[in-house]
Amino acid sequence: MRQIIAVVTAGLFIGSLFSSCSKSLEDRITGHWKLEGATRRISTGTSELRTGYEDGIFHLDENGLATYIEGTDTLSGYWRAGKHNKGIYNNSEGSWQARDMRYLLISVSNTFLHRTLEWRFDDIDFHSNNRGLRAEQYTLGFDRIYEFKKR
């Protein structure tokens, strides 16, 4: 019985050690991000997508504030991230499926410039030691994929 308790205690300790070392989703998103490129994916392939936001830098603060700076223009607002289970249409398989995903919302604007941006990404994935971020928007017929790089 003591061996079982020791094994369970050791397992709980190791599990808590690993979970305390991993960064939260919000911690991994905060910082300066540059949009490196975007593509549109359809059943026959992909094509480049020009968004108009490739020349600036997005700054996502730990308190949920977001800014986009391009030259002398600044758009301000907020960002949110979390996990959700969403039903999406898989264009490549031609079927609906429910998946656990991590979402990201960026909402920035400047009323004087008459510019507003609200991006709702259905799923995000980090790569390159959390220096790269792939964000996807799923729509019926085509999906959009955005690649960001941390600065």
CNS distance restraints for C-alpha pairs under 8 A (distance, minus, plus):
assign (resid   1 and name CA) (resid   5 and name CA) 6.42 0.50 0.50
assign (resid   2 and name CA) (resid   6 and name CA) 6.08 0.50 0.50
assign (resid   3 and name CA) (resid   7 and name CA) 6.10 0.50 0.50
assign (resid   4 and name CA) (resid   8 and name CA) 6.10 0.50 0.50
assign (resid   5 and name CA) (resid   9 and name CA) 5.97 0.50 0.50
assign (resid   6 and name CA) (resid  10 and name CA) 6.03 0.50 0.50
assign (resid   7 and name CA) (resid  11 and name CA) 6.09 0.50 0.50
assign (resid   8 and name CA) (resid  12 and name CA) 6.17 0.50 0.50
assign (resid   9 and name CA) (resid  13 and name CA) 6.14 0.50 0.50
assign (resid  10 and name CA) (resid  14 and name CA) 6.13 0.50 0.50
assign (resid  11 and name CA) (resid  15 and name CA) 6.04 0.50 0.50
assign (resid  12 and name CA) (resid  16 and name CA) 6.10 0.50 0.50
assign (resid  13 and name CA) (resid  17 and name CA) 6.10 0.50 0.50
assign (resid  14 and name CA) (resid  18 and name CA) 6.30 0.50 0.50
assign (resid  15 and name CA) (resid  19 and name CA) 6.19 0.50 0.50
assign (resid  16 and name CA) (resid  20 and name CA) 6.00 0.50 0.50
assign (resid  17 and name CA) (resid  21 and name CA) 6.43 0.50 0.50
assign (resid  18 and name CA) (resid  22 and name CA) 6.51 0.50 0.50
assign (resid  23 and name CA) (resid  27 and name CA) 5.95 0.50 0.50
assign (resid  23 and name CA) (resid  28 and name CA) 6.34 0.50 0.50
assign (resid  24 and name CA) (resid  28 and name CA) 6.37 0.50 0.50
assign (resid  25 and name CA) (resid  29 and name CA) 6.41 0.50 0.50
assign (resid  25 and name CA) (resid  81 and name CA) 7.40 0.50 0.50
assign (resid  25 and name CA) (resid  82 and name CA) 7.24 0.50 0.50
assign (resid  26 and name CA) (resid  30 and name CA) 6.29 0.50 0.50
assign (resid  26 and name CA) (resid  62 and name CA) 7.10 0.50 0.50
assign (resid  26 and name CA) (resid  81 and name CA) 6.74 0.50 0.50
assign (resid  27 and name CA) (resid  62 and name CA) 7.06 0.50 0.50
assign (resid  28 and name CA) (resid 130 and name CA) 6.61 0.50 0.50
assign (resid  29 and name CA) (resid  60 and name CA) 7.09 0.50 0.50
assign (resid  30 and name CA) (resid  59 and name CA) 7.44 0.50 0.50
assign (resid  30 and name CA) (resid  60 and name CA) 4.91 0.50 0.50
assign (resid  30 and name CA) (resid  61 and name CA) 5.40 0.50 0.50
assign (resid  30 and name CA) (resid  62 and name CA) 5.62 0.50 0.50
assign (resid  31 and name CA) (resid  59 and name CA) 5.61 0.50 0.50
assign (resid  31 and name CA) (resid  60 and name CA) 5.33 0.50 0.50
assign (resid  31 and name CA) (resid  61 and name CA) 6.40 0.50 0.50
assign (resid  31 and name CA) (resid 150 and name CA) 7.11 0.50 0.50
assign (resid  31 and name CA) (resid 151 and name CA) 7.67 0.50 0.50
assign (resid  32 and name CA) (resid  57 and name CA) 6.46 0.50 0.50
assign (resid  32 and name CA) (resid  58 and name CA) 5.61 0.50 0.50
assign (resid  32 and name CA) (resid  59 and name CA) 4.44 0.50 0.50
assign (resid  32 and name CA) (resid  60 and name CA) 6.50 0.50 0.50
assign (resid  32 and name CA) (resid 150 and name CA) 5.72 0.50 0.50
assign (resid  32 and name CA) (resid 151 and name CA) 5.32 0.50 0.50
assign (resid  33 and name CA) (resid  57 and name CA) 5.70 0.50 0.50
assign (resid  33 and name CA) (resid  58 and name CA) 5.02 0.50 0.50
assign (resid  33 and name CA) (resid  59 and name CA) 6.30 0.50 0.50
assign (resid  33 and name CA) (resid  60 and name CA) 7.98 0.50 0.50
assign (resid  33 and name CA) (resid 148 and name CA) 6.05 0.50 0.50
assign (resid  33 and name CA) (resid 149 and name CA) 5.50 0.50 0.50
assign (resid  33 and name CA) (resid 150 and name CA) 4.49 0.50 0.50
assign (resid  33 and name CA) (resid 151 and name CA) 5.74 0.50 0.50
assign (resid  34 and name CA) (resid  54 and name CA) 7.04 0.50 0.50
assign (resid  34 and name CA) (resid  55 and name CA) 7.89 0.50 0.50
assign (resid  34 and name CA) (resid  56 and name CA) 6.64 0.50 0.50
assign (resid  34 and name CA) (resid  57 and name CA) 4.94 0.50 0.50
assign (resid  34 and name CA) (resid  58 and name CA) 6.23 0.50 0.50
assign (resid  34 and name CA) (resid 148 and name CA) 5.39 0.50 0.50
assign (resid  34 and name CA) (resid 149 and name CA) 5.33 0.50 0.50
assign (resid  34 and name CA) (resid 150 and name CA) 6.41 0.50 0.50
assign (resid  34 and name CA) (resid 151 and name CA) 6.92 0.50 0.50
assign (resid  35 and name CA) (resid  53 and name CA) 6.96 0.50 0.50
assign (resid  35 and name CA) (resid  54 and name CA) 5.13 0.50 0.50
assign (resid  35 and name CA) (resid  55 and name CA) 7.76 0.50 0.50
assign (resid  35 and name CA) (resid  56 and name CA) 7.76 0.50 0.50
assign (resid  35 and name CA) (resid  57 and name CA) 7.47 0.50 0.50
assign (resid  35 and name CA) (resid 146 and name CA) 7.18 0.50 0.50
assign (resid  35 and name CA) (resid 147 and name CA) 6.01 0.50 0.50
assign (resid  35 and name CA) (resid 148 and name CA) 4.43 0.50 0.50
assign (resid  35 and name CA) (resid 149 and name CA) 6.56 0.50 0.50
assign (resid  36 and name CA) (resid  54 and name CA) 6.40 0.50 0.50
assign (resid  36 and name CA) (resid 146 and name CA) 7.76 0.50 0.50
assign (resid  36 and name CA) (resid 147 and name CA) 5.54 0.50 0.50
assign (resid  36 and name CA) (resid 148 and name CA) 5.38 0.50 0.50
assign (resid  36 and name CA) (resid 149 and name CA) 6.53 0.50 0.50
assign (resid  37 and name CA) (resid  48 and name CA) 7.83 0.50 0.50
assign (resid  37 and name CA) (resid  49 and name CA) 7.56 0.50 0.50
assign (resid  37 and name CA) (resid  50 and name CA) 7.62 0.50 0.50
assign (resid  37 and name CA) (resid  54 and name CA) 6.85 0.50 0.50
assign (resid  37 and name CA) (resid 146 and name CA) 6.03 0.50 0.50
assign (resid  37 and name CA) (resid 147 and name CA) 5.49 0.50 0.50
assign (resid  37 and name CA) (resid 148 and name CA) 7.35 0.50 0.50
assign (resid  38 and name CA) (resid  48 and name CA) 6.14 0.50 0.50
assign (resid  38 and name CA) (resid  49 and name CA) 5.13 0.50 0.50
assign (resid  38 and name CA) (resid  50 and name CA) 6.69 0.50 0.50
assign (resid  38 and name CA) (resid  51 and name CA) 7.40 0.50 0.50
assign (resid  38 and name CA) (resid 144 and name CA) 7.04 0.50 0.50
assign (resid  38 and name CA) (resid 145 and name CA) 5.50 0.50 0.50
assign (resid  38 and name CA) (resid 146 and name CA) 4.35 0.50 0.50
assign (resid  38 and name CA) (resid 147 and name CA) 6.17 0.50 0.50
assign (resid  39 and name CA) (resid  46 and name CA) 6.32 0.50 0.50
assign (resid  39 and name CA) (resid  47 and name CA) 5.46 0.50 0.50
assign (resid  39 and name CA) (resid  48 and name CA) 4.43 0.50 0.50
assign (resid  39 and name CA) (resid  49 and name CA) 4.76 0.50 0.50
assign (resid  39 and name CA) (resid 144 and name CA) 5.77 0.50 0.50
assign (resid  39 and name CA) (resid 145 and name CA) 5.28 0.50 0.50
assign (resid  39 and name CA) (resid 146 and name CA) 6.66 0.50 0.50
assign (resid  40 and name CA) (resid  46 and name CA) 5.42 0.50 0.50
assign (resid  40 and name CA) (resid  47 and name CA) 5.29 0.50 0.50
assign (resid  40 and name CA) (resid  48 and name CA) 6.27 0.50 0.50
assign (resid  40 and name CA) (resid  49 and name CA) 6.00 0.50 0.50
assign (resid  40 and name CA) (resid 142 and name CA) 6.61 0.50 0.50
assign (resid  40 and name CA) (resid 143 and name CA) 5.73 0.50 0.50
assign (resid  40 and name CA) (resid 144 and name CA) 4.60 0.50 0.50
assign (resid  40 and name CA) (resid 145 and name CA) 6.38 0.50 0.50
assign (resid  41 and name CA) (resid  45 and name CA) 5.88 0.50 0.50
assign (resid  41 and name CA) (resid  46 and name CA) 4.37 0.50 0.50
assign (resid  41 and name CA) (resid  47 and name CA) 6.69 0.50 0.50
assign (resid  41 and name CA) (resid 142 and name CA) 5.48 0.50 0.50
assign (resid  41 and name CA) (resid 143 and name CA) 5.09 0.50 0.50
assign (resid  41 and name CA) (resid 144 and name CA) 6.15 0.50 0.50
assign (resid  41 and name CA) (resid 145 and name CA) 7.49 0.50 0.50
assign (resid  42 and name CA) (resid  46 and name CA) 6.09 0.50 0.50
assign (resid  42 and name CA) (resid  91 and name CA) 7.05 0.50 0.50
assign (resid  42 and name CA) (resid  92 and name CA) 7.77 0.50 0.50
assign (resid  42 and name CA) (resid 141 and name CA) 6.55 0.50 0.50
assign (resid  42 and name CA) (resid 142 and name CA) 4.67 0.50 0.50
assign (resid  42 and name CA) (resid 143 and name CA) 6.68 0.50 0.50
assign (resid  43 and name CA) (resid  91 and name CA) 6.26 0.50 0.50
assign (resid  43 and name CA) (resid  92 and name CA) 5.64 0.50 0.50
assign (resid  43 and name CA) (resid 141 and name CA) 7.89 0.50 0.50
assign (resid  43 and name CA) (resid 142 and name CA) 7.53 0.50 0.50
assign (resid  50 and name CA) (resid  54 and name CA) 7.86 0.50 0.50
assign (resid  55 and name CA) (resid  70 and name CA) 6.30 0.50 0.50
assign (resid  56 and name CA) (resid  68 and name CA) 6.58 0.50 0.50
assign (resid  56 and name CA) (resid  69 and name CA) 5.34 0.50 0.50
assign (resid  56 and name CA) (resid  70 and name CA) 4.13 0.50 0.50
assign (resid  56 and name CA) (resid  71 and name CA) 7.25 0.50 0.50
assign (resid  57 and name CA) (resid  68 and name CA) 5.60 0.50 0.50
assign (resid  57 and name CA) (resid  69 and name CA) 5.38 0.50 0.50
assign (resid  57 and name CA) (resid  70 and name CA) 6.60 0.50 0.50
assign (resid  58 and name CA) (resid  66 and name CA) 7.10 0.50 0.50
assign (resid  58 and name CA) (resid  67 and name CA) 5.72 0.50 0.50
assign (resid  58 and name CA) (resid  68 and name CA) 4.43 0.50 0.50
assign (resid  58 and name CA) (resid  69 and name CA) 6.58 0.50 0.50
assign (resid  59 and name CA) (resid  66 and name CA) 5.62 0.50 0.50
assign (resid  59 and name CA) (resid  67 and name CA) 5.20 0.50 0.50
assign (resid  59 and name CA) (resid  68 and name CA) 6.30 0.50 0.50
assign (resid  60 and name CA) (resid  64 and name CA) 6.80 0.50 0.50
assign (resid  60 and name CA) (resid  65 and name CA) 6.08 0.50 0.50
assign (resid  60 and name CA) (resid  66 and name CA) 4.64 0.50 0.50
assign (resid  60 and name CA) (resid  67 and name CA) 6.75 0.50 0.50
assign (resid  60 and name CA) (resid  78 and name CA) 7.96 0.50 0.50
assign (resid  60 and name CA) (resid  79 and name CA) 6.99 0.50 0.50
assign (resid  61 and name CA) (resid  65 and name CA) 5.25 0.50 0.50
assign (resid  61 and name CA) (resid  66 and name CA) 6.22 0.50 0.50
assign (resid  64 and name CA) (resid  78 and name CA) 5.48 0.50 0.50
assign (resid  64 and name CA) (resid  79 and name CA) 5.29 0.50 0.50
assign (resid  64 and name CA) (resid  80 and name CA) 6.47 0.50 0.50
assign (resid  65 and name CA) (resid  76 and name CA) 7.65 0.50 0.50
assign (resid  65 and name CA) (resid  77 and name CA) 5.92 0.50 0.50
assign (resid  65 and name CA) (resid  78 and name CA) 4.31 0.50 0.50
assign (resid  65 and name CA) (resid  79 and name CA) 6.14 0.50 0.50
assign (resid  66 and name CA) (resid  76 and name CA) 5.84 0.50 0.50
assign (resid  66 and name CA) (resid  77 and name CA) 5.10 0.50 0.50
assign (resid  66 and name CA) (resid  78 and name CA) 4.54 0.50 0.50
assign (resid  66 and name CA) (resid  79 and name CA) 5.78 0.50 0.50
assign (resid  66 and name CA) (resid 106 and name CA) 7.18 0.50 0.50
assign (resid  66 and name CA) (resid 107 and name CA) 7.48 0.50 0.50
assign (resid  66 and name CA) (resid 108 and name CA) 6.74 0.50 0.50
assign (resid  67 and name CA) (resid  74 and name CA) 6.72 0.50 0.50
assign (resid  67 and name CA) (resid  75 and name CA) 5.47 0.50 0.50
assign (resid  67 and name CA) (resid  76 and name CA) 4.43 0.50 0.50
assign (resid  67 and name CA) (resid  77 and name CA) 6.24 0.50 0.50
assign (resid  67 and name CA) (resid  78 and name CA) 7.64 0.50 0.50
assign (resid  67 and name CA) (resid 108 and name CA) 6.51 0.50 0.50
assign (resid  68 and name CA) (resid  74 and name CA) 5.65 0.50 0.50
assign (resid  68 and name CA) (resid  75 and name CA) 5.05 0.50 0.50
assign (resid  68 and name CA) (resid  76 and name CA) 6.54 0.50 0.50
assign (resid  68 and name CA) (resid 108 and name CA) 7.13 0.50 0.50
assign (resid  69 and name CA) (resid  73 and name CA) 5.83 0.50 0.50
assign (resid  69 and name CA) (resid  74 and name CA) 4.58 0.50 0.50
assign (resid  69 and name CA) (resid  75 and name CA) 6.54 0.50 0.50
assign (resid  70 and name CA) (resid  74 and name CA) 6.52 0.50 0.50
assign (resid  74 and name CA) (resid 110 and name CA) 6.97 0.50 0.50
assign (resid  75 and name CA) (resid 108 and name CA) 5.33 0.50 0.50
assign (resid  75 and name CA) (resid 109 and name CA) 4.62 0.50 0.50
assign (resid  75 and name CA) (resid 110 and name CA) 4.92 0.50 0.50
assign (resid  75 and name CA) (resid 115 and name CA) 7.64 0.50 0.50
assign (resid  75 and name CA) (resid 116 and name CA) 7.70 0.50 0.50
assign (resid  76 and name CA) (resid 107 and name CA) 7.90 0.50 0.50
assign (resid  76 and name CA) (resid 108 and name CA) 4.71 0.50 0.50
assign (resid  76 and name CA) (resid 109 and name CA) 5.42 0.50 0.50
assign (resid  76 and name CA) (resid 110 and name CA) 6.60 0.50 0.50
assign (resid  77 and name CA) (resid 106 and name CA) 7.83 0.50 0.50
assign (resid  77 and name CA) (resid 107 and name CA) 5.55 0.50 0.50
assign (resid  77 and name CA) (resid 108 and name CA) 4.18 0.50 0.50
assign (resid  77 and name CA) (resid 109 and name CA) 6.36 0.50 0.50
assign (resid  78 and name CA) (resid 106 and name CA) 6.20 0.50 0.50
assign (resid  78 and name CA) (resid 107 and name CA) 5.48 0.50 0.50
assign (resid  78 and name CA) (resid 108 and name CA) 6.44 0.50 0.50
assign (resid  79 and name CA) (resid 104 and name CA) 7.26 0.50 0.50
assign (resid  79 and name CA) (resid 105 and name CA) 5.37 0.50 0.50
assign (resid  79 and name CA) (resid 106 and name CA) 4.48 0.50 0.50
assign (resid  79 and name CA) (resid 107 and name CA) 6.16 0.50 0.50
assign (resid  80 and name CA) (resid 104 and name CA) 5.82 0.50 0.50
assign (resid  80 and name CA) (resid 105 and name CA) 5.16 0.50 0.50
assign (resid  80 and name CA) (resid 106 and name CA) 6.81 0.50 0.50
assign (resid  81 and name CA) (resid 102 and name CA) 7.12 0.50 0.50
assign (resid  81 and name CA) (resid 103 and name CA) 5.48 0.50 0.50
assign (resid  81 and name CA) (resid 104 and name CA) 4.44 0.50 0.50
assign (resid  81 and name CA) (resid 105 and name CA) 6.33 0.50 0.50
assign (resid  82 and name CA) (resid 102 and name CA) 5.53 0.50 0.50
assign (resid  82 and name CA) (resid 103 and name CA) 5.53 0.50 0.50
assign (resid  82 and name CA) (resid 104 and name CA) 6.90 0.50 0.50
assign (resid  83 and name CA) (resid 100 and name CA) 7.10 0.50 0.50
assign (resid  83 and name CA) (resid 101 and name CA) 5.66 0.50 0.50
assign (resid  83 and name CA) (resid 102 and name CA) 4.29 0.50 0.50
assign (resid  83 and name CA) (resid 103 and name CA) 5.97 0.50 0.50
assign (resid  84 and name CA) (resid 100 and name CA) 5.75 0.50 0.50
assign (resid  84 and name CA) (resid 101 and name CA) 5.47 0.50 0.50
assign (resid  84 and name CA) (resid 102 and name CA) 6.21 0.50 0.50
assign (resid  84 and name CA) (resid 103 and name CA) 6.99 0.50 0.50
assign (resid  85 and name CA) (resid  98 and name CA) 6.54 0.50 0.50
assign (resid  85 and name CA) (resid  99 and name CA) 5.36 0.50 0.50
assign (resid  85 and name CA) (resid 100 and name CA) 4.27 0.50 0.50
assign (resid  85 and name CA) (resid 101 and name CA) 5.98 0.50 0.50
assign (resid  86 and name CA) (resid  98 and name CA) 5.39 0.50 0.50
assign (resid  86 and name CA) (resid  99 and name CA) 5.63 0.50 0.50
assign (resid  86 and name CA) (resid 100 and name CA) 6.57 0.50 0.50
assign (resid  86 and name CA) (resid 101 and name CA) 7.18 0.50 0.50
assign (resid  87 and name CA) (resid  96 and name CA) 6.69 0.50 0.50
assign (resid  87 and name CA) (resid  97 and name CA) 5.43 0.50 0.50
assign (resid  87 and name CA) (resid  98 and name CA) 4.08 0.50 0.50
assign (resid  87 and name CA) (resid  99 and name CA) 6.44 0.50 0.50
assign (resid  88 and name CA) (resid  96 and name CA) 5.62 0.50 0.50
assign (resid  88 and name CA) (resid  97 and name CA) 5.55 0.50 0.50
assign (resid  88 and name CA) (resid  98 and name CA) 6.23 0.50 0.50
assign (resid  88 and name CA) (resid  99 and name CA) 7.70 0.50 0.50
assign (resid  88 and name CA) (resid 138 and name CA) 6.73 0.50 0.50
assign (resid  88 and name CA) (resid 139 and name CA) 7.77 0.50 0.50
assign (resid  89 and name CA) (resid  94 and name CA) 7.00 0.50 0.50
assign (resid  89 and name CA) (resid  95 and name CA) 5.69 0.50 0.50
assign (resid  89 and name CA) (resid  96 and name CA) 4.34 0.50 0.50
assign (resid  89 and name CA) (resid  97 and name CA) 6.35 0.50 0.50
assign (resid  89 and name CA) (resid 138 and name CA) 7.40 0.50 0.50
assign (resid  89 and name CA) (resid 139 and name CA) 7.23 0.50 0.50
assign (resid  89 and name CA) (resid 140 and name CA) 6.25 0.50 0.50
assign (resid  90 and name CA) (resid  94 and name CA) 5.56 0.50 0.50
assign (resid  90 and name CA) (resid  95 and name CA) 5.40 0.50 0.50
assign (resid  90 and name CA) (resid  96 and name CA) 5.94 0.50 0.50
assign (resid  90 and name CA) (resid  97 and name CA) 6.99 0.50 0.50
assign (resid  91 and name CA) (resid  95 and name CA) 7.07 0.50 0.50
assign (resid  91 and name CA) (resid 140 and name CA) 7.20 0.50 0.50
assign (resid  91 and name CA) (resid 141 and name CA) 6.34 0.50 0.50
assign (resid  91 and name CA) (resid 142 and name CA) 6.82 0.50 0.50
assign (resid  91 and name CA) (resid 143 and name CA) 7.98 0.50 0.50
assign (resid 101 and name CA) (resid 122 and name CA) 7.07 0.50 0.50
assign (resid 101 and name CA) (resid 123 and name CA) 5.26 0.50 0.50
assign (resid 101 and name CA) (resid 124 and name CA) 7.40 0.50 0.50
assign (resid 102 and name CA) (resid 122 and name CA) 6.98 0.50 0.50
assign (resid 102 and name CA) (resid 123 and name CA) 4.98 0.50 0.50
assign (resid 102 and name CA) (resid 124 and name CA) 5.59 0.50 0.50
assign (resid 102 and name CA) (resid 125 and name CA) 7.72 0.50 0.50
assign (resid 103 and name CA) (resid 120 and name CA) 7.45 0.50 0.50
assign (resid 103 and name CA) (resid 121 and name CA) 5.57 0.50 0.50
assign (resid 103 and name CA) (resid 122 and name CA) 4.93 0.50 0.50
assign (resid 103 and name CA) (resid 123 and name CA) 4.93 0.50 0.50
assign (resid 103 and name CA) (resid 124 and name CA) 6.11 0.50 0.50
assign (resid 104 and name CA) (resid 119 and name CA) 7.97 0.50 0.50
assign (resid 104 and name CA) (resid 120 and name CA) 6.05 0.50 0.50
assign (resid 104 and name CA) (resid 121 and name CA) 5.14 0.50 0.50
assign (resid 104 and name CA) (resid 122 and name CA) 6.95 0.50 0.50
assign (resid 104 and name CA) (resid 123 and name CA) 7.26 0.50 0.50
assign (resid 104 and name CA) (resid 124 and name CA) 7.01 0.50 0.50
assign (resid 104 and name CA) (resid 135 and name CA) 7.95 0.50 0.50
assign (resid 105 and name CA) (resid 118 and name CA) 7.24 0.50 0.50
assign (resid 105 and name CA) (resid 119 and name CA) 5.69 0.50 0.50
assign (resid 105 and name CA) (resid 120 and name CA) 4.57 0.50 0.50
assign (resid 105 and name CA) (resid 121 and name CA) 6.21 0.50 0.50
assign (resid 106 and name CA) (resid 117 and name CA) 7.61 0.50 0.50
assign (resid 106 and name CA) (resid 118 and name CA) 5.65 0.50 0.50
assign (resid 106 and name CA) (resid 119 and name CA) 5.23 0.50 0.50
assign (resid 106 and name CA) (resid 120 and name CA) 6.66 0.50 0.50
assign (resid 107 and name CA) (resid 116 and name CA) 7.69 0.50 0.50
assign (resid 107 and name CA) (resid 117 and name CA) 5.74 0.50 0.50
assign (resid 107 and name CA) (resid 118 and name CA) 4.29 0.50 0.50
assign (resid 107 and name CA) (resid 119 and name CA) 6.45 0.50 0.50
assign (resid 108 and name CA) (resid 116 and name CA) 5.99 0.50 0.50
assign (resid 108 and name CA) (resid 117 and name CA) 5.36 0.50 0.50
assign (resid 108 and name CA) (resid 118 and name CA) 6.46 0.50 0.50
assign (resid 109 and name CA) (resid 114 and name CA) 7.74 0.50 0.50
assign (resid 109 and name CA) (resid 115 and name CA) 5.54 0.50 0.50
assign (resid 109 and name CA) (resid 116 and name CA) 4.15 0.50 0.50
assign (resid 109 and name CA) (resid 117 and name CA) 6.07 0.50 0.50
assign (resid 110 and name CA) (resid 114 and name CA) 6.05 0.50 0.50
assign (resid 110 and name CA) (resid 115 and name CA) 5.43 0.50 0.50
assign (resid 110 and name CA) (resid 116 and name CA) 6.49 0.50 0.50
assign (resid 111 and name CA) (resid 115 and name CA) 6.49 0.50 0.50
assign (resid 111 and name CA) (resid 116 and name CA) 7.87 0.50 0.50
assign (resid 120 and name CA) (resid 137 and name CA) 7.13 0.50 0.50
assign (resid 121 and name CA) (resid 135 and name CA) 5.89 0.50 0.50
assign (resid 121 and name CA) (resid 136 and name CA) 5.42 0.50 0.50
assign (resid 121 and name CA) (resid 137 and name CA) 4.98 0.50 0.50
assign (resid 122 and name CA) (resid 135 and name CA) 7.53 0.50 0.50
assign (resid 122 and name CA) (resid 136 and name CA) 5.87 0.50 0.50
assign (resid 122 and name CA) (resid 137 and name CA) 5.19 0.50 0.50
assign (resid 122 and name CA) (resid 138 and name CA) 6.56 0.50 0.50
assign (resid 123 and name CA) (resid 135 and name CA) 5.87 0.50 0.50
assign (resid 123 and name CA) (resid 136 and name CA) 5.32 0.50 0.50
assign (resid 123 and name CA) (resid 137 and name CA) 7.00 0.50 0.50
assign (resid 124 and name CA) (resid 133 and name CA) 6.83 0.50 0.50
assign (resid 124 and name CA) (resid 134 and name CA) 5.54 0.50 0.50
assign (resid 124 and name CA) (resid 135 and name CA) 4.34 0.50 0.50
assign (resid 124 and name CA) (resid 136 and name CA) 6.27 0.50 0.50
assign (resid 125 and name CA) (resid 133 and name CA) 5.77 0.50 0.50
assign (resid 125 and name CA) (resid 134 and name CA) 5.21 0.50 0.50
assign (resid 125 and name CA) (resid 135 and name CA) 6.56 0.50 0.50
assign (resid 126 and name CA) (resid 130 and name CA) 5.23 0.50 0.50
assign (resid 126 and name CA) (resid 131 and name CA) 7.35 0.50 0.50
assign (resid 126 and name CA) (resid 132 and name CA) 5.67 0.50 0.50
assign (resid 126 and name CA) (resid 133 and name CA) 4.62 0.50 0.50
assign (resid 126 and name CA) (resid 134 and name CA) 6.35 0.50 0.50
assign (resid 127 and name CA) (resid 131 and name CA) 6.51 0.50 0.50
assign (resid 127 and name CA) (resid 132 and name CA) 5.00 0.50 0.50
assign (resid 127 and name CA) (resid 133 and name CA) 6.22 0.50 0.50
assign (resid 127 and name CA) (resid 134 and name CA) 7.78 0.50 0.50
assign (resid 128 and name CA) (resid 132 and name CA) 5.51 0.50 0.50
assign (resid 131 and name CA) (resid 149 and name CA) 5.87 0.50 0.50
assign (resid 131 and name CA) (resid 150 and name CA) 4.96 0.50 0.50
assign (resid 131 and name CA) (resid 151 and name CA) 7.97 0.50 0.50
assign (resid 132 and name CA) (resid 147 and name CA) 7.28 0.50 0.50
assign (resid 132 and name CA) (resid 148 and name CA) 5.79 0.50 0.50
assign (resid 132 and name CA) (resid 149 and name CA) 4.63 0.50 0.50
assign (resid 132 and name CA) (resid 150 and name CA) 6.13 0.50 0.50
assign (resid 133 and name CA) (resid 147 and name CA) 5.88 0.50 0.50
assign (resid 133 and name CA) (resid 148 and name CA) 5.01 0.50 0.50
assign (resid 133 and name CA) (resid 149 and name CA) 6.31 0.50 0.50
assign (resid 133 and name CA) (resid 150 and name CA) 7.91 0.50 0.50
assign (resid 134 and name CA) (resid 145 and name CA) 6.92 0.50 0.50
assign (resid 134 and name CA) (resid 146 and name CA) 5.72 0.50 0.50
assign (resid 134 and name CA) (resid 147 and name CA) 4.75 0.50 0.50
assign (resid 134 and name CA) (resid 148 and name CA) 6.36 0.50 0.50
assign (resid 135 and name CA) (resid 145 and name CA) 5.83 0.50 0.50
assign (resid 135 and name CA) (resid 146 and name CA) 5.09 0.50 0.50
assign (resid 135 and name CA) (resid 147 and name CA) 6.50 0.50 0.50
assign (resid 135 and name CA) (resid 148 and name CA) 7.91 0.50 0.50
assign (resid 136 and name CA) (resid 143 and name CA) 7.08 0.50 0.50
assign (resid 136 and name CA) (resid 144 and name CA) 5.65 0.50 0.50
assign (resid 136 and name CA) (resid 145 and name CA) 4.58 0.50 0.50
assign (resid 136 and name CA) (resid 146 and name CA) 6.27 0.50 0.50
assign (resid 137 and name CA) (resid 143 and name CA) 5.68 0.50 0.50
assign (resid 137 and name CA) (resid 144 and name CA) 5.10 0.50 0.50
assign (resid 137 and name CA) (resid 145 and name CA) 6.56 0.50 0.50
assign (resid 138 and name CA) (resid 142 and name CA) 7.03 0.50 0.50
assign (resid 138 and name CA) (resid 143 and name CA) 4.68 0.50 0.50
assign (resid 138 and name CA) (resid 144 and name CA) 6.65 0.50 0.50
assign (resid 139 and name CA) (resid 143 and name CA) 5.46 0.50 0.50
